[in-house]
Amino acid sequence: MSDRIVRDANGADRSAWVSLRASMFRAMGVDEVDDPVWQESAATWFDRRSEDVHIVVVEVDSEVVAATGRRRSPS
């Protein structure tokens, strides 16, 4: 069994996060996820929102295979 690592996302996870989001929306029937404009918008969201949304990723064999997030509580 491969080791799983659960950790906070960082900037290097941006493309994996966009790909995972696209897979989720594609499975839900959203075709726009293949549009480069959608992908760039999702990447920009990741960059801008990572300060107020706690994003966690799961790595298996050094590959991000899952991600989740929730709004950070105000301090």
N, C-alpha and C positions, 0 to 999 in steps of 0.2 A: 504494500500500500504506500502510495506517495505521501509525503509530508505536506500538510496544509499550513499555510501561514496566513493569519488574519492580522491586518495592520491598517493604519490610517493611510488614506490615499495621499499621493503627492503629485507634483507636476508631471513626473515621468509616466503616470498612469492615465494621462489624458486620452491618448488614442485608444487604449483598451477600454476605458469607460465609455467613450463614444461608440465603439464597436458593440459593446454589450447593450447599450441603450438602443442602438439601431436594431439589434437582433430581437430585443423585446418588442419594440414597436412593429417590426416587420411581422412577427408572429401574431400581432393583434390586427394585422391587415393595413397598416399604415405604409403606403408606398413611397412617400416623400423622403424616407430615411436614406435612400440611395442617392439623393440629390446632394452634390457637394455643398450647396448653400445650407442645407439642413445640418450637415455634418460640421461645418464651420460654426454655425450658430450653437450647436451642442457643445463644441469645444470651448467656445467663448463663455458659455454658461458655466462650464466646469471651472474655468479660470477665474471668473468673477464671483461665483457663489461658494467656492471652497472655503471662504472665511466664515460664512454664516450657516453653511450646511456641513455637517460632519459626515464625510464620505469614508467608508471602510471597504477595503478590497480583500479578496481571498486569492492567494497564489497557490498553485500546484505546479511543482517542477519549474519554478521561476516564471510561470505564465499566470496573468490575472484571469481568473475564470468566473468571478462573480463580484458584484459590488452592490452596496446599499448605502443609503444615506438618510439623515434626518436633520431637521433644522436644529441648530444649536440653541440651547436655552440662554436667554439674556443673562448677563452677569450682574 
